[in-house]
Amino acid sequence: MTVSTRLEFISEGFRQILLSDGCHELVLSITEEIAEKANANNDRGGEGFASSVQVGGYGGGRWIGFVGTQDDKGCIAESEDLALTRALT
């Protein structure tokens, strides 16, 4: 016997949740944690990695977090030591 379920999502309700302050804080805390781990893995010194959060996605519908290099030391730490990649595991 096969059971079929259909879910219908109300887009505006999800958009409000995805753009809420709580969702922003969650994404921000995760990206900051990843950046901190990457900086801890950075043997080259300095704060080579930084995080940011902005609204994006299809139709600007959610908070998106970014973590990336902010100076040459961060670029070298990632390319040679995989500092940011290791922070994701």
The first five atom37 places (N, CA, C, CB, O) and aatype in JSON, in Angstrom:
{
  "aatype": [12, 16, 19, 15, 16, 1, 10, 6, 13, 9, 15, 6, 7, 13, 1, 5, 9, 10, 10, 15, 3, 7, 4, 8, 6, 10, 19, 10, 15, 9, 16, 6, 6, 9, 0, 6, 11, 0, 2, 0, 2, 2, 3, 1, 7, 7, 6, 7, 13, 0, 15, 15, 19, 5, 19, 7, 7, 18, 7, 7, 7, 1, 17, 9, 7, 13, 19, 7, 16, 5, 3, 3, 11, 7, 4, 9, 0, 6, 15, 6, 3, 10, 0, 10, 16, 1, 0, 10, 16],
  "atom_mask": [
    [1, 1, 1, 1, 1],
    [1, 1, 1, 1, 1],
    [1, 1, 1, 1, 1],
    [1, 1, 1, 1, 1],
    [1, 1, 1, 1, 1],
    [1, 1, 1, 1, 1],
    [1, 1, 1, 1, 1],
    [1, 1, 1, 1, 1],
    [1, 1, 1, 1, 1],
    [1, 1, 1, 1, 1],
    [1, 1, 1, 1, 1],
    [1, 1, 1, 1, 1],
    [1, 1, 1, 0, 1],
    [1, 1, 1, 1, 1],
    [1, 1, 1, 1, 1],
    [1, 1, 1, 1, 1],
    [1, 1, 1, 1, 1],
    [1, 1, 1, 1, 1],
    [1, 1, 1, 1, 1],
    [1, 1, 1, 1, 1],
    [1, 1, 1, 1, 1],
    [1, 1, 1, 0, 1],
    [1, 1, 1, 1, 1],
    [1, 1, 1, 1, 1],
    [1, 1, 1, 1, 1],
    [1, 1, 1, 1, 1],
    [1, 1, 1, 1, 1],
    [1, 1, 1, 1, 1],
    [1, 1, 1, 1, 1],
    [1, 1, 1, 1, 1],
    [1, 1, 1, 1, 1],
    [1, 1, 1, 1, 1],
    [1, 1, 1, 1, 1],
    [1, 1, 1, 1, 1],
    [1, 1, 1, 1, 1],
    [1, 1, 1, 1, 1],
    [1, 1, 1, 1, 1],
    [1, 1, 1, 1, 1],
    [1, 1, 1, 1, 1],
    [1, 1, 1, 1, 1],
    [1, 1, 1, 1, 1],
    [1, 1, 1, 1, 1],
    [1, 1, 1, 1, 1],
    [1, 1, 1, 1, 1],
    [1, 1, 1, 0, 1],
    [1, 1, 1, 0, 1],
    [1, 1, 1, 1, 1],
    [1, 1, 1, 0, 1],
    [1, 1, 1, 1, 1],
    [1, 1, 1, 1, 1],
    [1, 1, 1, 1, 1],
    [1, 1, 1, 1, 1],
    [1, 1, 1, 1, 1],
    [1, 1, 1, 1, 1],
    [1, 1, 1, 1, 1],
    [1, 1, 1, 0, 1],
    [1, 1, 1, 0, 1],
    [1, 1, 1, 1, 1],
    [1, 1, 1, 0, 1],
    [1, 1, 1, 0, 1],
    [1, 1, 1, 0, 1],
    [1, 1, 1, 1, 1],
    [1, 1, 1, 1, 1],
    [1, 1, 1, 1, 1],
    [1, 1, 1, 0, 1],
    [1, 1, 1, 1, 1],
    [1, 1, 1, 1, 1],
    [1, 1, 1, 0, 1],
    [1, 1, 1, 1, 1],
    [1, 1, 1, 1, 1],
    [1, 1, 1, 1, 1],
    [1, 1, 1, 1, 1],
    [1, 1, 1, 1, 1],
    [1, 1, 1, 0, 1],
    [1, 1, 1, 1, 1],
    [1, 1, 1, 1, 1],
    [1, 1, 1, 1, 1],
    [1, 1, 1, 1, 1],
    [1, 1, 1, 1, 1],
    [1, 1, 1, 1, 1],
    [1, 1, 1, 1, 1],
    [1, 1, 1, 1, 1],
    [1, 1, 1, 1, 1],
    [1, 1, 1, 1, 1],
    [1, 1, 1, 1, 1],
    [1, 1, 1, 1, 1],
    [1, 1, 1, 1, 1],
    [1, 1, 1, 1, 1],
    [1, 1, 1, 1, 1]
  ],
  "atom_positions": [
    [[0.83, -1.17, 0.0], [0.0, 0.0, 0.0], [0.88, 1.25, 0.0], [-0.95, -0.01, 1.21], [1.8, 1.36, 0.81]],
    [[0.61, 2.16, -0.89], [1.37, 3.4, -1.02], [0.56, 4.55, -0.46], [1.76, 3.66, -2.49], [-0.63, 4.71, -0.77]],
    [[1.21, 5.35, 0.35], [0.55, 6.52, 0.91], [1.15, 7.75, 0.23], [0.72, 6.59, 2.48], [2.37, 7.91, 0.17]],
    [[0.3, 8.58, -0.26], [0.75, 9.8, -0.93], [0.4, 10.99, -0.06], [0.11, 9.92, -2.34], [-0.73, 11.13, 0.42]],
    [[1.38, 11.86, 0.13], [1.16, 13.06, 0.94], [1.51, 14.28, 0.11], [2.01, 13.02, 2.25], [2.51, 14.3, -0.61]],
    [[0.69, 15.27, 0.22], [0.96, 16.51, -0.49], [1.01, 17.64, 0.53], [-0.12, 16.79, -1.57], [0.11, 17.81, 1.34]],
    [[2.09, 18.4, 0.47], [2.25, 19.55, 1.34], [2.15, 20.81, 0.51], [3.59, 19.49, 2.11], [2.73, 20.9, -0.57]],
    [[1.44, 21.78, 1.01], [1.34, 23.06, 0.33], [1.9, 24.12, 1.26], [-0.13, 23.39, -0.09], [1.42, 24.29, 2.38]],
    [[2.92, 24.82, 0.79], [3.57, 25.83, 1.6], [3.05, 27.21, 1.21], [5.09, 25.76, 1.45], [2.88, 27.51, 0.03]],
    [[2.82, 28.02, 2.2], [2.41, 29.39, 1.95], [3.68, 30.22, 1.88], [1.43, 29.93, 3.06], [4.34, 30.46, 2.89]],
    [[4.03, 30.66, 0.68], [5.31, 31.31, 0.43], [5.57, 32.52, 1.32], [5.39, 31.73, -1.0], [6.67, 32.67, 1.84]],
    [[4.58, 33.37, 1.51], [4.8, 34.57, 2.3], [5.14, 34.23, 3.75], [3.57, 35.47, 2.24], [5.96, 34.91, 4.36]],
    [[4.52, 33.21, 4.29], [4.83, 32.79, 5.65], [6.26, 32.3, 5.79], [0.0, 0.0, 0.0], [6.94, 32.65, 6.75]],
    [[6.73, 31.5, 4.83], [8.11, 31.03, 4.85], [9.08, 32.18, 4.66], [8.33, 29.97, 3.78], [10.14, 32.22, 5.29]],
    [[8.73, 33.09, 3.79], [9.6, 34.24, 3.55], [9.77, 35.03, 4.85], [9.03, 35.15, 2.43], [10.88, 35.47, 5.16]],
    [[8.71, 35.22, 5.59], [8.8, 35.95, 6.85], [9.7, 35.23, 7.85], [7.41, 36.14, 7.46], [10.47, 35.87, 8.56]],
    [[9.61, 33.9, 7.89], [10.47, 33.12, 8.78], [11.93, 33.22, 8.33], [10.02, 31.65, 8.82], [12.81, 33.47, 9.14]],
    [[12.17, 33.03, 7.04], [13.54, 33.02, 6.52], [14.21, 34.39, 6.63], [13.54, 32.57, 5.08], [15.44, 34.48, 6.66]],
    [[13.42, 35.45, 6.69], [13.97, 36.8, 6.82], [13.87, 37.33, 8.25], [13.26, 37.74, 5.87], [14.13, 38.51, 8.49]],
    [[13.51, 36.48, 9.18], [13.33, 36.91, 10.57], [14.67, 37.2, 11.24], [12.57, 35.84, 11.36], [15.73, 36.77, 10.78]],
    [[14.6, 37.95, 12.34], [15.8, 38.25, 13.12], [16.45, 36.98, 13.67], [15.46, 39.21, 14.27], [17.67, 36.87, 13.72]],
    [[15.61, 36.03, 14.08], [16.14, 34.77, 14.61], [16.95, 34.01, 13.58], [0.0, 0.0, 0.0], [18.0, 33.45, 13.9]],
    [[16.46, 33.98, 12.37], [17.18, 33.3, 11.29], [18.48, 34.03, 10.98], [16.29, 33.21, 10.01], [19.52, 33.41, 10.73]],
    [[18.43, 35.36, 11.0], [19.64, 36.16, 10.77], [20.68, 35.84, 11.83], [19.31, 37.67, 10.77], [21.85, 35.63, 11.5]],
    [[20.28, 35.82, 13.08], [21.21, 35.53, 14.18], [21.81, 34.14, 14.07], [20.51, 35.69, 15.52], [22.99, 33.94, 14.35]],
    [[21.0, 33.16, 13.66], [21.49, 31.79, 13.5], [22.54, 31.71, 12.41], [20.33, 30.84, 13.18], [23.61, 31.13, 12.62]],
    [[22.25, 32.28, 11.26], [23.21, 32.26, 10.15], [24.47, 33.02, 10.52], [22.58, 32.86, 8.86], [25.58, 32.58, 10.22]],
    [[24.31, 34.17, 11.18], [25.46, 34.96, 11.59], [26.34, 34.19, 12.58], [25.0, 36.27, 12.22], [27.56, 34.21, 12.45]],
    [[25.74, 33.53, 13.55], [26.53, 32.8, 14.54], [27.29, 31.63, 13.91], [25.63, 32.28, 15.67], [28.43, 31.35, 14.28]],
    [[26.67, 30.96, 12.95], [27.34, 29.85, 12.28], [28.52, 30.35, 11.45], [26.35, 29.08, 11.38], [29.6, 29.76, 11.5]],
    [[28.32, 31.43, 10.69], [29.42, 31.95, 9.86], [30.55, 32.5, 10.73], [28.9, 33.04, 8.92], [31.72, 32.35, 10.38]],
    [[30.21, 33.14, 11.84], [31.25, 33.64, 12.74], [32.06, 32.49, 13.34], [30.64, 34.49, 13.86], [33.28, 32.58, 13.48]],
    [[31.38, 31.4, 13.69], [32.06, 30.23, 14.24], [33.03, 29.64, 13.22], [31.04, 29.17, 14.7], [34.15, 29.27, 13.56]],
    [[32.6, 29.54, 11.97], [33.46, 29.01, 10.91], [34.67, 29.92, 10.72], [32.68, 28.86, 9.59], [35.8, 29.43, 10.59]],
    [[34.45, 31.24, 10.7], [35.57, 32.19, 10.53], [36.55, 32.09, 11.69], [35.04, 33.63, 10.41], [37.76, 32.15, 11.48]],
    [[36.04, 31.94, 12.91], [36.92, 31.79, 14.08], [37.76, 30.52, 13.98], [36.1, 31.77, 15.38], [38.96, 30.54, 14.29]],
    [[37.14, 29.42, 13.56], [37.9, 28.17, 13.39], [38.96, 28.32, 12.32], [36.95, 27.01, 13.04], [40.09, 27.85, 12.48]],
    [[38.61, 28.98, 11.22], [39.58, 29.18, 10.14], [40.74, 30.04, 10.61], [38.9, 29.83, 8.91], [41.89, 29.76, 10.28]],
    [[40.45, 31.08, 11.38], [41.53, 31.92, 11.92], [42.39, 31.16, 12.9], [40.95, 33.17, 12.59], [43.59, 31.39, 12.97]],
    [[41.79, 30.24, 13.66], [42.58, 29.4, 14.57], [43.48, 28.45, 13.79], [41.65, 28.61, 15.51], [44.57, 28.11, 14.25]],
    [[43.02, 28.02, 12.61], [43.82, 27.14, 11.76], [44.89, 27.89, 10.98], [42.92, 26.38, 10.81], [45.75, 27.28, 10.35]],
    [[44.83, 29.22, 11.01], [45.73, 30.06, 10.22], [47.06, 30.22, 10.95], [45.09, 31.43, 9.96], [47.17, 30.99, 11.9]],
    [[48.07, 29.49, 10.5], [49.39, 29.56, 11.1], [50.19, 30.75, 10.59], [50.15, 28.27, 10.83], [51.31, 30.97, 11.04]],
    [[49.64, 31.51, 9.68], [50.34, 32.63, 9.06], [50.15, 33.93, 9.84], [49.86, 32.82, 7.63], [50.77, 34.95, 9.53]],
    [[49.3, 33.9, 10.86], [49.06, 35.09, 11.67], [47.96, 35.97, 11.09], [0.0, 0.0, 0.0], [47.59, 35.86, 9.92]],
    [[47.47, 36.84, 11.93], [46.45, 37.78, 11.49], [45.07, 37.16, 11.45], [0.0, 0.0, 0.0], [44.89, 35.96, 11.68]],
    [[44.12, 37.98, 11.17], [42.73, 37.56, 11.03], [42.44, 37.45, 9.54], [41.73, 38.56, 11.74], [41.84, 38.34, 8.95]],
    [[42.86, 36.37, 8.95], [42.77, 36.21, 7.5], [41.39, 35.89, 6.98], [0.0, 0.0, 0.0], [41.17, 35.92, 5.77]],
    [[40.44, 35.56, 7.88], [39.11, 35.15, 7.44], [38.05, 35.96, 8.15], [38.89, 33.65, 7.7], [38.18, 36.28, 9.33]],
    [[37.0, 36.3, 7.43], [35.9, 37.09, 7.99], [34.57, 36.54, 7.49], [36.05, 38.58, 7.61], [34.5, 35.87, 6.46]],
    [[33.51, 36.84, 8.24], [32.18, 36.37, 7.86], [31.27, 37.55, 7.6], [31.59, 35.46, 8.95], [31.5, 38.65, 8.11]],
    [[30.24, 37.31, 6.81], [29.22, 38.33, 6.57], [27.91, 37.62, 6.25], [29.63, 39.29, 5.42], [27.9, 36.45, 5.87]],
    [[26.83, 38.34, 6.41], [25.5, 37.81, 6.14], [24.73, 38.86, 5.35], [24.75, 37.43, 7.47], [24.78, 40.05, 5.67]],
    [[24.02, 38.4, 4.32], [23.19, 39.32, 3.56], [21.97, 38.59, 3.04], [23.97, 39.94, 2.39], [21.93, 37.36, 2.99]],
    [[20.98, 39.35, 2.65], [19.78, 38.77, 2.07], [20.09, 38.38, 0.63], [18.56, 39.75, 2.14], [20.66, 39.16, -0.12]],
    [[19.69, 37.17, 0.26], [19.94, 36.71, -1.1], [19.07, 35.53, -1.43], [0.0, 0.0, 0.0], [18.02, 35.32, -0.82]],
    [[19.53, 34.76, -2.39], [18.75, 33.61, -2.83], [17.76, 34.01, -3.9], [0.0, 0.0, 0.0], [17.69, 35.17, -4.31]],
    [[17.01, 33.06, -4.34], [16.02, 33.29, -5.38], [14.99, 34.3, -4.9], [15.33, 31.96, -5.78], [14.26, 34.04, -3.94]],
    [[14.92, 35.43, -5.55], [13.98, 36.46, -5.16], [14.32, 37.17, -3.87], [0.0, 0.0, 0.0], [13.46, 37.83, -3.29]],
    [[15.57, 37.05, -3.4], [15.97, 37.69, -2.15], [15.22, 37.14, -0.96], [0.0, 0.0, 0.0], [14.82, 37.88, -0.06]],
    [[15.02, 35.83, -0.95], [14.12, 35.24, 0.03], [14.7, 34.7, 1.31], [0.0, 0.0, 0.0], [13.96, 34.11, 2.09]],
    [[16.01, 34.88, 1.59], [16.54, 34.32, 2.84], [17.89, 34.95, 3.15], [16.67, 32.77, 2.73], [18.52, 35.59, 2.31]],
    [[18.33, 34.76, 4.4], [19.66, 35.2, 4.81], [20.68, 34.19, 4.32], [19.75, 35.36, 6.36], [20.47, 32.98, 4.42]],
    [[21.77, 34.68, 3.78], [22.85, 33.82, 3.29], [24.14, 34.27, 3.95], [22.97, 33.88, 1.72], [24.46, 35.46, 3.99]],
    [[24.89, 33.3, 4.49], [26.13, 33.61, 5.16], [27.33, 33.31, 4.27], [0.0, 0.0, 0.0], [27.32, 32.36, 3.48]],
    [[28.36, 34.14, 4.41], [29.59, 33.99, 3.65], [30.78, 34.01, 4.6], [29.71, 35.1, 2.58], [30.79, 34.77, 5.57]],
    [[31.77, 33.19, 4.31], [33.04, 33.24, 5.02], [34.11, 33.21, 3.95], [33.21, 32.06, 6.05], [34.1, 32.35, 3.07]],
    [[35.03, 34.15, 4.02], [36.07, 34.21, 3.01], [37.32, 34.88, 3.53], [0.0, 0.0, 0.0], [37.38, 35.33, 4.68]],
    [[38.31, 34.93, 2.68], [39.58, 35.55, 3.05], [39.43, 37.06, 2.98], [40.73, 35.07, 2.13], [38.65, 37.59, 2.18]],
    [[40.19, 37.74, 3.83], [40.15, 39.2, 3.8], [41.52, 39.83, 3.59], [39.55, 39.72, 5.08], [41.64, 41.05, 3.53]],
    [[42.55, 39.0, 3.48], [43.88, 39.53, 3.17], [44.73, 38.44, 2.52], [44.57, 40.06, 4.46], [44.29, 37.3, 2.37]],
    [[45.93, 38.81, 2.14], [46.83, 37.86, 1.46], [47.19, 36.67, 2.36], [48.11, 38.57, 1.02], [47.34, 35.55, 1.87]],
    [[47.33, 36.91, 3.65], [47.67, 35.82, 4.57], [46.56, 34.78, 4.6], [47.92, 36.37, 5.98], [46.84, 33.58, 4.67]],
    [[45.32, 35.22, 4.55], [44.19, 34.3, 4.51], [44.18, 33.49, 3.21], [0.0, 0.0, 0.0], [43.91, 32.29, 3.23]],
    [[44.46, 34.16, 2.1], [44.52, 33.45, 0.8], [45.59, 32.38, 0.81], [44.78, 34.44, -0.35], [45.37, 31.26, 0.33]],
    [[46.76, 32.71, 1.34], [47.86, 31.75, 1.4], [47.52, 30.62, 2.37], [49.17, 32.45, 1.83], [47.79, 29.45, 2.09]],
    [[46.92, 30.96, 3.52], [46.56, 29.95, 4.51], [45.57, 28.95, 3.92], [45.98, 30.6, 5.76], [45.65, 27.76, 4.22]],
    [[44.64, 29.42, 3.1], [43.68, 28.49, 2.48], [44.34, 27.7, 1.37], [42.47, 29.26, 1.94], [44.15, 26.48, 1.28]],
    [[45.11, 28.35, 0.52], [45.67, 27.64, -0.64], [46.74, 26.62, -0.23], [46.28, 28.64, -1.61], [46.85, 25.57, -0.86]],
    [[47.51, 26.92, 0.81], [48.58, 26.01, 1.2], [48.22, 25.09, 2.37], [49.8, 26.8, 1.55], [48.66, 23.95, 2.41]],
    [[47.42, 25.59, 3.31], [47.13, 24.83, 4.53], [45.67, 24.4, 4.65], [47.5, 25.65, 5.72], [45.32, 23.66, 5.57]],
    [[44.81, 24.85, 3.75], [43.37, 24.55, 3.77], [42.72, 24.97, 5.09], [43.15, 23.04, 3.54], [41.89, 24.25, 5.64]],
    [[43.11, 26.14, 5.58], [42.61, 26.62, 6.88], [41.09, 26.75, 6.9], [43.25, 27.97, 7.21], [40.45, 26.33, 7.86]],
    [[40.5, 27.32, 5.87], [39.06, 27.49, 5.82], [38.36, 26.15, 5.56], [38.68, 28.52, 4.75], [37.33, 25.85, 6.17]],
    [[38.9, 25.37, 4.68], [38.32, 24.05, 4.38], [38.28, 23.19, 5.62], [39.11, 23.35, 3.27], [37.29, 22.51, 5.88]],
    [[39.36, 23.2, 6.4], [39.4, 22.4, 7.64], [38.4, 22.91, 8.67], [40.81, 22.42, 8.23], [37.93, 22.14, 9.51]],
    [[38.07, 24.2, 8.62], [37.11, 24.78, 9.57], [35.7, 24.26, 9.3], [37.14, 26.32, 9.48], [34.85, 24.32, 10.18]],
    [[35.45, 23.75, 8.12], [34.12, 23.24, 7.75], [33.91, 21.79, 8.16], [33.91, 23.38, 6.27], [32.79, 21.29, 8.09]],
    [[34.95, 21.12, 8.57], [34.82, 19.7, 8.93], [34.75, 19.5, 10.42], [35.97, 18.92, 8.37], [34.64, 18.37, 10.88]]
  ]
}
